[in-house]
Amino acid sequence: MKSSDYLDAMGITRWVKAELKAEISTVLVSPRRLTEIDSPIISKVLEMLGYDRKHIRFATSAVPHSKVIWDMRGKQVHSDDNILMSAPINEIESNPEAKKLLWRNMQPFIVKKDFE
């Protein structure tokens, strides 16, 4: 007899480690750009930063205690150094300078990801 058979006979249930839920991260977009979140640029940036798009929430403002990873509302306010800042997606797609600035802003986040 296996030891699990003895435990079953005595009515003892075994402990099972709970699966960890993946953390949902937030990308902030302007309200007019919520329809443009399927851009291949967004998917590529998230991939390069190490995020699975299935675990991303797109919102127009941050929810308390949410992990904001990218703010692409185009606001030029000084923010947390842990948040990627960029122009809105329509500007990134149409303006080469906005795309270059996004790439430069991504560099510290890519380097940080490589060391984790």
Backbone bond lengths (Angstrom), bond angles and torsions (degrees), N, CA, C in turn:
res aa  C-N    CA-C-N  psi(-1)  N-CA   C-N-CA  omega(-1)  CA-C   N-CA-C  phi
1 M - - - 1.454 - - 1.518 110.12 -
2 K 1.328 114.65 140.51 1.460 119.08 177.26 1.520 109.47 -79.93
3 S 1.334 115.36 156.40 1.465 119.38 179.93 1.528 111.20 -64.09
4 S 1.311 117.67 -29.77 1.463 119.56 178.60 1.533 110.75 -66.60
5 D 1.355 117.06 -29.83 1.468 120.27 177.10 1.527 110.80 -66.13
6 Y 1.330 117.03 -38.27 1.470 121.16 177.01 1.527 110.32 -63.86
7 L 1.338 115.79 -44.02 1.465 119.14 179.94 1.523 110.60 -63.60
8 D 1.323 116.74 -41.20 1.461 120.33 178.36 1.521 110.67 -63.71
9 A 1.318 118.03 -40.99 1.467 122.18 -178.91 1.527 110.86 -64.72
10 M 1.334 116.57 -32.25 1.473 120.19 179.73 1.524 112.02 -87.48
11 G 1.334 117.59 -1.61 1.461 120.57 178.59 1.520 113.62 76.91
12 I 1.319 116.85 22.16 1.467 121.04 -179.47 1.527 108.68 -92.53
13 T 1.307 114.43 125.20 1.462 118.56 177.71 1.521 108.99 -92.16
14 R 1.304 114.06 145.88 1.462 119.64 -179.01 1.517 110.66 -89.83
15 W 1.311 114.72 146.46 1.454 121.46 178.19 1.516 109.42 -75.74
16 V 1.315 115.82 135.02 1.453 121.57 178.42 1.526 107.43 -122.06
17 K 1.310 115.88 128.09 1.458 120.35 -179.84 1.525 109.57 -67.51
18 A 1.317 115.50 130.16 1.463 120.29 179.71 1.523 110.39 -70.96
19 E 1.331 114.67 144.50 1.453 118.98 176.97 1.519 109.11 -77.09
20 L 1.324 115.87 137.66 1.449 120.05 177.72 1.522 109.36 -78.64
21 K 1.321 115.54 133.73 1.456 119.93 176.32 1.519 107.73 -79.18
22 A 1.295 116.16 140.35 1.455 120.20 177.08 1.521 109.03 -67.78
23 E 1.312 115.32 138.54 1.454 120.61 179.47 1.534 109.54 -70.69
24 I 1.317 115.25 136.39 1.457 120.37 177.02 1.527 107.56 -90.10
25 S 1.319 116.06 124.71 1.457 121.84 178.29 1.520 108.59 -104.18
26 T 1.326 116.10 155.95 1.460 121.47 -174.95 1.520 111.39 -114.83
27 V 1.317 115.03 137.18 1.461 122.98 170.58 1.523 105.83 -114.42
28 L 1.331 116.10 124.07 1.456 120.93 -178.81 1.529 110.19 -90.75
29 V 1.324 115.70 130.81 1.463 121.87 178.59 1.528 108.29 -131.91
30 S 1.329 116.49 157.20 1.460 119.37 177.02 1.528 108.28 -73.24
31 P 1.329 117.53 151.64 1.465 120.08 -176.37 1.535 113.43 -55.93
32 R 1.323 117.58 -33.56 1.465 120.38 -179.08 1.525 112.00 -73.02
33 R 1.316 118.46 -13.85 1.467 121.81 -175.40 1.527 113.41 -105.73
34 L 1.324 118.00 4.36 1.472 120.30 -179.92 1.523 112.29 -61.19
35 T 1.314 117.60 -24.85 1.463 120.14 179.99 1.526 112.02 -81.95
36 E 1.331 117.86 -7.20 1.465 121.88 -175.51 1.530 113.22 -105.88
37 I 1.313 117.66 18.23 1.465 120.31 -174.18 1.523 113.72 -78.07
38 D 1.317 117.77 -4.09 1.463 120.56 178.53 1.523 112.57 -89.23
39 S 1.303 116.66 12.27 1.459 121.47 -179.08 1.529 111.23 -60.86
40 P 1.327 117.70 137.37 1.462 120.08 176.46 1.532 112.53 -62.70
41 I 1.319 117.05 -26.17 1.470 119.89 177.35 1.518 110.13 -64.53
42 I 1.321 117.32 -43.65 1.464 120.84 179.13 1.521 109.78 -61.27
43 S 1.323 116.63 -46.22 1.466 120.29 179.66 1.525 111.28 -59.84
44 K 1.320 117.22 -42.68 1.461 120.99 -178.51 1.525 111.45 -67.35
45 V 1.335 117.39 -42.14 1.472 120.50 178.59 1.517 109.97 -61.74
46 L 1.327 117.29 -46.13 1.472 120.28 179.62 1.521 110.86 -61.09
47 E 1.316 116.85 -41.87 1.468 121.00 178.17 1.528 110.63 -61.62
48 M 1.322 116.59 -45.41 1.467 120.38 -178.60 1.524 112.25 -65.72
49 L 1.330 116.23 -29.25 1.463 120.29 178.29 1.527 111.80 -84.92
50 G 1.328 117.07 -6.72 1.459 120.62 176.16 1.517 114.82 89.92
51 Y 1.322 117.57 24.52 1.462 120.93 180.00 1.522 110.06 -110.27
52 D 1.316 114.99 140.52 1.461 121.97 175.94 1.526 107.49 -88.47
53 R 1.303 116.78 126.02 1.466 120.90 -176.35 1.528 111.98 -58.28
54 K 1.330 118.08 -26.01 1.467 121.28 178.47 1.525 111.62 -64.40
55 H 1.335 116.86 -20.42 1.464 121.15 -177.07 1.527 111.43 -109.21
56 I 1.326 115.79 26.81 1.458 121.86 -179.67 1.519 109.31 -116.29
57 R 1.307 114.35 136.89 1.473 121.54 175.48 1.516 106.81 -115.41
58 F 1.312 118.01 130.65 1.460 122.85 176.65 1.522 107.62 -98.91
59 A 1.327 116.70 129.72 1.458 121.00 -176.69 1.523 109.90 -145.76
60 T 1.325 115.35 162.63 1.457 120.07 179.02 1.524 112.00 -91.15
61 S 1.321 117.54 -16.22 1.463 121.18 176.34 1.520 109.05 -149.86
62 A 1.312 114.80 157.80 1.468 120.21 -177.18 1.522 110.64 -77.50
63 V 1.300 114.87 139.87 1.459 122.51 174.46 1.528 107.08 -92.59
64 P 1.341 118.39 140.09 1.473 118.62 178.53 1.530 111.36 -53.22
65 H 1.304 115.51 137.74 1.475 124.98 178.20 1.527 113.12 69.59
66 S 1.333 117.91 14.30 1.465 118.87 175.71 1.520 108.82 -91.63
67 K 1.301 115.99 153.70 1.464 121.73 179.86 1.522 108.17 -94.36
68 V 1.323 116.26 102.12 1.458 121.38 178.22 1.523 107.33 -86.36
69 I 1.338 116.62 124.71 1.458 120.09 -178.61 1.524 112.81 -108.12
70 W 1.345 117.09 -22.19 1.456 120.17 -175.53 1.515 108.55 -151.41
71 D 1.322 115.78 128.08 1.456 121.73 176.77 1.520 107.22 -114.70
72 M 1.316 117.02 106.74 1.457 119.88 179.38 1.520 111.15 -116.07
73 R 1.330 113.78 41.96 1.458 119.31 175.53 1.524 111.14 -87.69
74 G 1.335 116.76 -8.07 1.453 120.33 177.64 1.510 114.63 79.77
75 K 1.309 117.27 8.45 1.465 120.37 178.85 1.520 108.96 -76.91
76 Q 1.292 116.45 138.00 1.457 121.12 -178.00 1.527 111.40 -99.36
77 V 1.311 116.44 48.13 1.458 120.08 177.12 1.525 108.75 -97.30
78 H 1.321 116.19 144.92 1.459 119.12 177.81 1.525 107.39 -70.26
79 S 1.274 115.33 129.15 1.460 120.27 -175.03 1.517 110.01 -128.06
80 D 1.280 114.77 -173.24 1.454 123.35 177.41 1.530 109.72 -61.07
81 D 1.330 116.85 138.54 1.463 120.77 178.89 1.522 112.92 -68.16
82 N 1.325 117.56 -9.93 1.457 121.40 -179.47 1.525 112.57 -92.54
83 I 1.335 116.97 4.98 1.455 121.31 -178.85 1.524 109.00 -115.18
84 L 1.318 116.10 125.22 1.460 121.73 175.59 1.519 108.18 -71.07
85 M 1.332 116.78 128.59 1.463 122.25 179.55 1.524 108.61 -109.65
86 S 1.337 116.63 139.73 1.459 119.82 177.01 1.519 110.68 -157.19
87 A 1.316 114.13 171.74 1.462 121.61 173.02 1.531 108.33 -71.13
88 P 1.325 117.69 164.73 1.465 120.37 175.11 1.535 110.75 -61.73
89 I 1.313 115.88 157.87 1.462 121.44 -173.85 1.525 112.53 -60.38
90 N 1.329 118.98 -34.70 1.459 119.66 179.77 1.531 111.12 -64.18
91 E 1.336 117.47 -35.93 1.464 120.75 176.91 1.526 111.07 -71.50
92 I 1.317 116.94 -39.03 1.465 120.36 179.44 1.529 110.07 -62.69
93 E 1.326 115.90 -40.76 1.467 119.77 -179.24 1.529 113.23 -71.15
94 S 1.325 117.50 -29.61 1.465 119.58 -174.43 1.530 114.58 -105.42
95 N 1.322 117.77 -17.06 1.462 120.60 -174.86 1.534 110.00 -117.34
96 P 1.326 118.40 112.97 1.470 120.68 -179.67 1.531 113.30 -59.21
97 E 1.326 117.15 -32.79 1.469 119.76 179.34 1.530 110.99 -67.55
98 A 1.320 117.36 -38.93 1.468 120.87 177.58 1.526 110.34 -65.13
99 K 1.340 116.54 -37.61 1.465 120.65 178.52 1.533 110.45 -67.23
100 K 1.333 116.88 -40.87 1.475 120.62 177.91 1.520 110.82 -64.30
101 L 1.330 116.77 -41.30 1.462 120.28 179.02 1.529 110.76 -64.50
102 L 1.320 117.33 -39.84 1.471 120.84 175.90 1.526 109.60 -59.34
103 W 1.323 116.90 -46.17 1.465 121.07 -179.58 1.532 110.58 -60.28
104 R 1.335 116.94 -44.49 1.475 120.19 178.87 1.520 110.82 -63.73
105 N 1.326 117.15 -41.57 1.460 120.41 179.95 1.525 112.15 -67.40
106 M 1.334 117.15 -26.94 1.473 121.23 -179.72 1.523 113.00 -73.95
107 Q 1.307 118.12 -27.04 1.465 122.12 -171.93 1.532 113.81 -51.48
108 P 1.338 120.03 -49.66 1.475 118.15 179.67 1.528 113.12 -62.15
109 F 1.321 116.76 -32.23 1.469 120.19 -179.79 1.523 111.10 -72.72
110 I 1.313 117.43 -36.18 1.469 121.05 177.56 1.520 110.13 -68.44
111 V 1.325 116.78 -42.41 1.467 120.66 178.54 1.528 109.64 -63.46
112 K 1.339 116.83 -43.53 1.464 120.81 179.47 1.522 111.15 -61.50
113 K 1.349 116.85 -40.45 1.468 121.37 179.44 1.528 110.47 -63.04
114 D 1.335 116.62 -38.87 1.465 120.27 -178.74 1.516 112.95 -66.29
115 F 1.346 117.50 -24.33 1.463 120.44 -179.46 1.506 113.19 -92.72
116 E 1.323 118.11 -6.73 1.474 120.27 -179.16 1.503 111.07 -84.17
